[in-house]
Amino acid sequence: MSEEKLYAVKNDEGEWLDQDRLWGPGTWATPDKDEREKVAKCYGGHVVTLIEEPEKVVLSKEQAEIVKDAHDYIWPAKHITERCGNSIGLEELLMNAYVNGYTVAKEKKYKVRVPETQTSYYYKGSDGHVHASDTSGGLDNEFSDYELQQYGLDGERFTKEEVTDDEV
């Protein structure tokens, strides 16, 4: 976000003064506040500072839940602080998200190749266990980081391929 401010002239009816000195929907903004003050005095308006909208913070699903819940509390900052523990920088990140808005990062998913094979992949069976198959059609074979740990597929011997949006 740029630190330079821009100034424009607006009247009491909500119209902006443009570069042709006409009131309307468009505006003429400059970084010279003194110049805008003179124009506002001459044309009967007031100076407005234009600022850039801050970028939204990217959060994990868990972090977003903390910020979302904070909106329901009397003291949102206290709610956020109590959930940050000793994580350096997390409180500031969540407070920025509370103030400026946030988006939730898309969770990475992986396909995991069965060791010692070229074509077999693991998939999650309906029985709650992981199985191997040479086919991938219709199988639930995408694993999150959490699921990799849960099913013991996060070791060095496993080849993980990140799934991208363009894969069908």
GROMACS elastic network, one bead per residue, 0.5 to 0.9 nm:
[ bonds ]
;  ai    aj funct       b0    kb
    1    52     6  0.68807   500
    1    53     6  0.81338   500
    1    54     6  0.66376   500
    1    55     6  0.76172   500
    2     5     6  0.79276   500
    2    51     6  0.88005   500
    2    52     6  0.74738   500
    3    51     6  0.88461   500
    4    31     6  0.72131   500
    4    51     6  0.85418   500
    5    30     6  0.83325   500
    5    31     6  0.59125   500
    5    32     6  0.88678   500
    5    33     6  0.88922   500
    5    49     6  0.67796   500
    5    50     6  0.64295   500
    5    51     6  0.62460   500
    5    52     6  0.85310   500
    6    29     6  0.57855   500
    6    30     6  0.51924   500
    6    32     6  0.74576   500
    6    33     6  0.77119   500
    6    48     6  0.84679   500
    6    49     6  0.59279   500
    6    50     6  0.52422   500
    6    51     6  0.70123   500
    7    28     6  0.83470   500
    7    29     6  0.51597   500
    7    30     6  0.54410   500
    7    31     6  0.59472   500
    7    32     6  0.69892   500
    7    33     6  0.58581   500
    7    36     6  0.65463   500
    7    37     6  0.89500   500
    7    47     6  0.64203   500
    7    48     6  0.56322   500
    7    50     6  0.58481   500
    7    51     6  0.89636   500
    8    16     6  0.75319   500
    8    17     6  0.74540   500
    8    18     6  0.86738   500
    8    27     6  0.66968   500
    8    28     6  0.60323   500
    8    30     6  0.68271   500
    8    31     6  0.89432   500
    8    33     6  0.83490   500
    8    36     6  0.63888   500
    8    37     6  0.89626   500
    8    40     6  0.86652   500
    8    46     6  0.82683   500
    8    47     6  0.56348   500
    8    48     6  0.52956   500
    8    49     6  0.65834   500
    8    50     6  0.72127   500
    9    15     6  0.86428   500
    9    16     6  0.59077   500
    9    17     6  0.55300   500
    9    18     6  0.82733   500
    9    27     6  0.75319   500
    9    28     6  0.77251   500
    9    29     6  0.78032   500
    9    36     6  0.65822   500
    9    37     6  0.80513   500
    9    39     6  0.75494   500
    9    40     6  0.57996   500
    9    43     6  0.89256   500
    9    45     6  0.59513   500
    9    46     6  0.54488   500
    9    48     6  0.59670   500
    9    49     6  0.88828   500
   10    13     6  0.81055   500
   10    14     6  0.61916   500
   10    15     6  0.56087   500
   10    17     6  0.60764   500
   10    23     6  0.82096   500
   10    27     6  0.83465   500
   10    40     6  0.78261   500
   10    44     6  0.87819   500
   10    45     6  0.53085   500
   10    46     6  0.55122   500
   10    47     6  0.64454   500
   10    48     6  0.67402   500
   11    14     6  0.55547   500
   11    15     6  0.55838   500
   11    16     6  0.65595   500
   11    17     6  0.78634   500
   11    23     6  0.80802   500
   11    40     6  0.85450   500
   11    43     6  0.87707   500
   11    44     6  0.69221   500
   11    46     6  0.62091   500
   11    47     6  0.88693   500
   12    15     6  0.74433   500
   12    45     6  0.70176   500
   12    46     6  0.81509   500
   13    16     6  0.89990   500
   14    24     6  0.86083   500
   14    25     6  0.86208   500
   15    23     6  0.56412   500
   15    25     6  0.59254   500
   15    26     6  0.80738   500
   15    27     6  0.85537   500
   16    22     6  0.80023   500
   16    23     6  0.53595   500
   16    24     6  0.53426   500
   16    25     6  0.58715   500
   16    26     6  0.59650   500
   16    27     6  0.50970   500
   16    28     6  0.79081   500
   16    45     6  0.86878   500
   17    20     6  0.79173   500
   17    21     6  0.56623   500
   17    22     6  0.54895   500
   17    24     6  0.65253   500
   17    25     6  0.82575   500
   17    26     6  0.71151   500
   17    27     6  0.53189   500
   17    28     6  0.64963   500
   17    40     6  0.86984   500
   17    43     6  0.85530   500
   17    45     6  0.82670   500
   18    21     6  0.52970   500
   18    22     6  0.55338   500
   18    23     6  0.64493   500
   18    24     6  0.72203   500
   18    25     6  0.83104   500
   18    26     6  0.57504   500
   18    29     6  0.82642   500
   19    22     6  0.74048   500
   19    26     6  0.87898   500
   19    27     6  0.69990   500
   19    28     6  0.51726   500
   19    29     6  0.85645   500
   20    23     6  0.88523   500
   20    28     6  0.87175   500
   21    28     6  0.88525   500
   21    39     6  0.89297   500
   21    43     6  0.81802   500
   23    26     6  0.79463   500
   23    27     6  0.83342   500
   24    27     6  0.76393   500
   29    32     6  0.86142   500
   29    36     6  0.81591   500
   29    50     6  0.81505   500
   30    33     6  0.73578   500
   30    35     6  0.83366   500
   30    36     6  0.75455   500
   31    35     6  0.88829   500
   31    36     6  0.87716   500
   32    35     6  0.54837   500
   32    36     6  0.65497   500
   32    37     6  0.88863   500
   33    36     6  0.50852   500
   33    37     6  0.61446   500
   33    38     6  0.87667   500
   33    47     6  0.79295   500
   33    49     6  0.86697   500
   34    37     6  0.50412   500
   34    38     6  0.64164   500
   34    39     6  0.88000   500
   35    38     6  0.52531   500
   35    39     6  0.63855   500
   35    40     6  0.86718   500
   36    39     6  0.50446   500
   36    40     6  0.59977   500
   36    41     6  0.85638   500
   36    46     6  0.85942   500
   36    47     6  0.64419   500
   37    40     6  0.50673   500
   37    41     6  0.61982   500
   37    42     6  0.86354   500
   37    45     6  0.89524   500
   37    46     6  0.73682   500
   37    47     6  0.61607   500
   38    41     6  0.52083   500
   38    42     6  0.62300   500
   38    43     6  0.87216   500
   39    42     6  0.50525   500
   39    43     6  0.60786   500
   39    44     6  0.82062   500
   39    45     6  0.80810   500
   39    46     6  0.88550   500
   39    47     6  0.88591   500
   40    43     6  0.52953   500
   40    44     6  0.55481   500
   40    46     6  0.52398   500
   40    47     6  0.63556   500
   41    44     6  0.53452   500
   41    45     6  0.65050   500
   41    46     6  0.74124   500
   42    45     6  0.80422   500
   43    46     6  0.89659   500
   51    54     6  0.87647   500
   52    55     6  0.88912   500
   53    56     6  0.89240   500
   53   100     6  0.83573   500
   54   100     6  0.61779   500
   54   101     6  0.85747   500
   55   100     6  0.70199   500
   55   101     6  0.79153   500
   55   102     6  0.83487   500
   56    96     6  0.83523   500
   56    97     6  0.66902   500
   56   100     6  0.58191   500
   56   101     6  0.50156   500
   56   103     6  0.65010   500
   57    93     6  0.74363   500
   57    94     6  0.82547   500
   57    96     6  0.70113   500
   57    97     6  0.52668   500
   57    98     6  0.89661   500
   57   100     6  0.73584   500
   57   101     6  0.64600   500
   57   103     6  0.62384   500
   57   104     6  0.84531   500
   58    64     6  0.87189   500
   58    97     6  0.79340   500
   58   102     6  0.56728   500
   58   103     6  0.50023   500
   58   104     6  0.56937   500
   58   105     6  0.58667   500
   59    62     6  0.78674   500
   59    63     6  0.56806   500
   59    64     6  0.57322   500
   59    93     6  0.85135   500
   59    94     6  0.81653   500
   59    97     6  0.80484   500
   59   102     6  0.67408   500
   59   103     6  0.62147   500
   59   105     6  0.57579   500
   60    63     6  0.51766   500
   60    64     6  0.61115   500
   60    65     6  0.86462   500
   60   103     6  0.85645   500
   60   104     6  0.56316   500
   60   105     6  0.55373   500
   60   106     6  0.79706   500
   60   107     6  0.79334   500
   61    64     6  0.51737   500
   61    65     6  0.63435   500
   61    66     6  0.89957   500
   61   104     6  0.59368   500
   61   105     6  0.71826   500
   61   106     6  0.84716   500
   61   107     6  0.82514   500
   62    65     6  0.51755   500
   62    66     6  0.66756   500
   63    66     6  0.52244   500
   63    67     6  0.65595   500
   63    68     6  0.86902   500
   63    90     6  0.89801   500
   63    94     6  0.72126   500
   63   104     6  0.85878   500
   64    67     6  0.51545   500
   64    68     6  0.59986   500
   64    69     6  0.85064   500
   64    94     6  0.81306   500
   64    97     6  0.83529   500
   64   102     6  0.75660   500
   64   103     6  0.78491   500
   64   104     6  0.65711   500
   65    68     6  0.50034   500
   65    69     6  0.60314   500
   65    70     6  0.85091   500
   66    69     6  0.52084   500
   66    70     6  0.61688   500
   66    79     6  0.79763   500
   66    80     6  0.65727   500
   66    83     6  0.74953   500
   66    94     6  0.80194   500
   67    70     6  0.50188   500
   67    71     6  0.69211   500
   67    76     6  0.83181   500
   67    79     6  0.86830   500
   67    80     6  0.69195   500
   67    94     6  0.64181   500
   67    95     6  0.78694   500
   67    97     6  0.70976   500
   67    98     6  0.58345   500
   67   102     6  0.88536   500
   68    71     6  0.57493   500
   68    72     6  0.77478   500
   68    98     6  0.79672   500
   69    72     6  0.56019   500
   69    73     6  0.72130   500
   69    76     6  0.83488   500
   69    79     6  0.82094   500
   69    80     6  0.88494   500
   70    73     6  0.53600   500
   70    74     6  0.83827   500
   70    75     6  0.77487   500
   70    77     6  0.74111   500
   70    78     6  0.85198   500
   70    79     6  0.58344   500
   70    80     6  0.65086   500
   70    98     6  0.79385   500
   71    74     6  0.81443   500
   71    75     6  0.87269   500
   71    76     6  0.61896   500
   71    98     6  0.80486   500
   72    75     6  0.87928   500
   72    76     6  0.75720   500
   73    76     6  0.53320   500
   73    77     6  0.89109   500
   73    78     6  0.87675   500
   73    79     6  0.71067   500
   74    78     6  0.88815   500
   74    79     6  0.88385   500
   75    78     6  0.54457   500
   75    79     6  0.65221   500
   75    80     6  0.89696   500
   76    79     6  0.50400   500
   76    80     6  0.62778   500
   76    81     6  0.85991   500
   76    95     6  0.89333   500
   76    98     6  0.86047   500
   77    80     6  0.51304   500
   77    81     6  0.60088   500
   77    82     6  0.85345   500
   77    91     6  0.88183   500
   77    95     6  0.71020   500
   77    98     6  0.89165   500
   78    81     6  0.50340   500
   78    82     6  0.60307   500
   78    83     6  0.86659   500
   79    82     6  0.54113   500
   79    83     6  0.66182   500
   80    83     6  0.53625   500
   80    84     6  0.65110   500
   80    91     6  0.66867   500
   80    94     6  0.69677   500
   80    95     6  0.73155   500
   81    84     6  0.53688   500
   81    85     6  0.74480   500
   81    90     6  0.88954   500
   81    91     6  0.59427   500
   81    94     6  0.88575   500
   81    95     6  0.88105   500
   82    85     6  0.65553   500
   83    91     6  0.84319   500
   84    87     6  0.58951   500
   84    88     6  0.84953   500
   84    89     6  0.89675   500
   84    90     6  0.61512   500
   84    91     6  0.58266   500
   84    94     6  0.87572   500
   85    88     6  0.86721   500
   85    90     6  0.87123   500
   85    91     6  0.87341   500
   86    90     6  0.85228   500
   87    90     6  0.55442   500
   87    91     6  0.76359   500
   88    91     6  0.75274   500
   88    92     6  0.86834   500
   89    92     6  0.54145   500
   89    93     6  0.62133   500
   89    94     6  0.87679   500
   90    93     6  0.50129   500
   90    94     6  0.61342   500
   90    95     6  0.84973   500
   91    94     6  0.52242   500
   91    95     6  0.60406   500
   91    96     6  0.85247   500
   92    95     6  0.50731   500
   92    96     6  0.60598   500
   92    97     6  0.85161   500
   93    96     6  0.52225   500
   93    97     6  0.62618   500
   93    98     6  0.87371   500
   94    98     6  0.61305   500
   94    99     6  0.86910   500
   94   102     6  0.89914   500
   95    99     6  0.62723   500
   95   100     6  0.84685   500
   96    99     6  0.51946   500
   96   100     6  0.57143   500
   96   101     6  0.74748   500
   96   102     6  0.84839   500
   97   100     6  0.52804   500
   97   102     6  0.50875   500
   97   103     6  0.85569   500
   98   101     6  0.57415   500
   98   102     6  0.74453   500
   99   102     6  0.88875   500
  104   107     6  0.87141   500
  105   108     6  0.88338   500
  107   144     6  0.69337   500
  107   145     6  0.83232   500
  108   143     6  0.83112   500
  108   144     6  0.60499   500
  108   145     6  0.72078   500
  108   162     6  0.70321   500
  108   163     6  0.73181   500
  108   164     6  0.83825   500
  109   142     6  0.56466   500
  109   143     6  0.51825   500
  109   145     6  0.71561   500
  109   161     6  0.84457   500
  109   162     6  0.58856   500
  109   163     6  0.54959   500
  109   164     6  0.80078   500
  110   141     6  0.80318   500
  110   142     6  0.52302   500
  110   143     6  0.50816   500
  110   144     6  0.64191   500
  110   145     6  0.79765   500
  110   148     6  0.85176   500
  110   160     6  0.58935   500
  110   161     6  0.52567   500
  110   163     6  0.53064   500
  110   164     6  0.88853   500
  111   121     6  0.69652   500
  111   122     6  0.73564   500
  111   123     6  0.83499   500
  111   141     6  0.59595   500
  111   142     6  0.50982   500
  111   143     6  0.63994   500
  111   159     6  0.83773   500
  111   160     6  0.57285   500
  111   161     6  0.51438   500
  111   162     6  0.64480   500
  111   163     6  0.66940   500
  112   115     6  0.89472   500
  112   120     6  0.87172   500
  112   121     6  0.56227   500
  112   122     6  0.57549   500
  112   123     6  0.82719   500
  112   141     6  0.77196   500
  112   142     6  0.78436   500
  112   143     6  0.78182   500
  112   148     6  0.87923   500
  112   153     6  0.74901   500
  112   158     6  0.65978   500
  112   159     6  0.57741   500
  112   161     6  0.63421   500
  112   162     6  0.88414   500
  113   116     6  0.87098   500
  113   117     6  0.74616   500
  113   118     6  0.76487   500
  113   119     6  0.74404   500
  113   120     6  0.59211   500
  113   122     6  0.63462   500
  113   132     6  0.87191   500
  113   158     6  0.64488   500
  113   159     6  0.53579   500
  113   160     6  0.64269   500
  113   161     6  0.78853   500
  114   117     6  0.59062   500
  114   118     6  0.79239   500
  114   119     6  0.79998   500
  114   120     6  0.54786   500
  114   121     6  0.52500   500
  114   122     6  0.62888   500
  114   132     6  0.69267   500
  114   133     6  0.87508   500
  114   158     6  0.68265   500
  114   159     6  0.75600   500
  115   118     6  0.82528   500
  115   120     6  0.84436   500
  115   121     6  0.89443   500
  115   157     6  0.65557   500
  115   158     6  0.59838   500
  115   159     6  0.72835   500
  117   120     6  0.59789   500
  117   121     6  0.86752   500
  118   121     6  0.88418   500
  119   133     6  0.83223   500
  119   134     6  0.56654   500
  119   135     6  0.81720   500
  120   132     6  0.62521   500
  120   133     6  0.52538   500
  120   135     6  0.73188   500
  120   136     6  0.87111   500
  121   131     6  0.83061   500
  121   132     6  0.54985   500
  121   133     6  0.56424   500
  121   134     6  0.64648   500
  121   135     6  0.78747   500
  121   136     6  0.75884   500
  121   141     6  0.73210   500
  122   130     6  0.63400   500
  122   131     6  0.54571   500
  122   133     6  0.64456   500
  122   134     6  0.89511   500
  122   140     6  0.88010   500
  122   141     6  0.60697   500
  122   142     6  0.86211   500
  123   129     6  0.85054   500
  123   130     6  0.55736   500
  123   131     6  0.54561   500
  123   132     6  0.61584   500
  123   133     6  0.73758   500
  123   136     6  0.83233   500
  123   139     6  0.62647   500
  123   140     6  0.54029   500
  123   142     6  0.72323   500
  123   143     6  0.83731   500
  124   127     6  0.81585   500
  124   128     6  0.66153   500
  124   129     6  0.59965   500
  124   131     6  0.64363   500
  124   132     6  0.88483   500
  124   139     6  0.75019   500
  124   140     6  0.55025   500
  124   141     6  0.61619   500
  124   142     6  0.82958   500
  124   143     6  0.85233   500
  125   128     6  0.55735   500
  125   129     6  0.54490   500
  125   130     6  0.57961   500
  125   131     6  0.64540   500
  125   139     6  0.81372   500
  125   140     6  0.74769   500
  126   129     6  0.73774   500
  127   130     6  0.85432   500
  129   151     6  0.80049   500
  130   151     6  0.71677   500
  132   135     6  0.89719   500
  133   136     6  0.71229   500
  133   139     6  0.89575   500
  135   138     6  0.87939   500
  135   139     6  0.81129   500
  136   139     6  0.55195   500
  136   140     6  0.81859   500
  136   141     6  0.72329   500
  137   140     6  0.88382   500
  138   141     6  0.86753   500
  139   142     6  0.87212   500
  140   143     6  0.83934   500
  142   162     6  0.88988   500
  142   163     6  0.75073   500
  143   146     6  0.78698   500
  143   147     6  0.55487   500
  143   148     6  0.60548   500
  144   147     6  0.50708   500
  144   148     6  0.61874   500
  144   149     6  0.87834   500
  145   148     6  0.50849   500
  145   149     6  0.65366   500
  145   150     6  0.86596   500
  145   154     6  0.80249   500
  146   149     6  0.53074   500
  146   150     6  0.61014   500
  146   151     6  0.86910   500
  147   151     6  0.59121   500
  147   152     6  0.81494   500
  147   153     6  0.80869   500
  147   154     6  0.88789   500
  148   151     6  0.54509   500
  148   152     6  0.59019   500
  148   154     6  0.51653   500
  148   155     6  0.88237   500
  149   152     6  0.50066   500
  149   153     6  0.61692   500
  149   154     6  0.55905   500
  149   155     6  0.86342   500
  150   153     6  0.78052   500
  150   154     6  0.87765   500
  151   154     6  0.81265   500
  152   155     6  0.71258   500
  153   156     6  0.87709   500
  153   157     6  0.85957   500
  153   158     6  0.64216   500
  153   160     6  0.88079   500
  154   157     6  0.82944   500
  154   158     6  0.67366   500
  154   159     6  0.89448   500
  154   160     6  0.84101   500
  155   158     6  0.58479   500
  155   159     6  0.88251   500
  156   159     6  0.75832   500
  163   166     6  0.83870   500
  163   167     6  0.67627   500
  164   167     6  0.57003   500
  164   168     6  0.89530   500
  165   168     6  0.77800   500
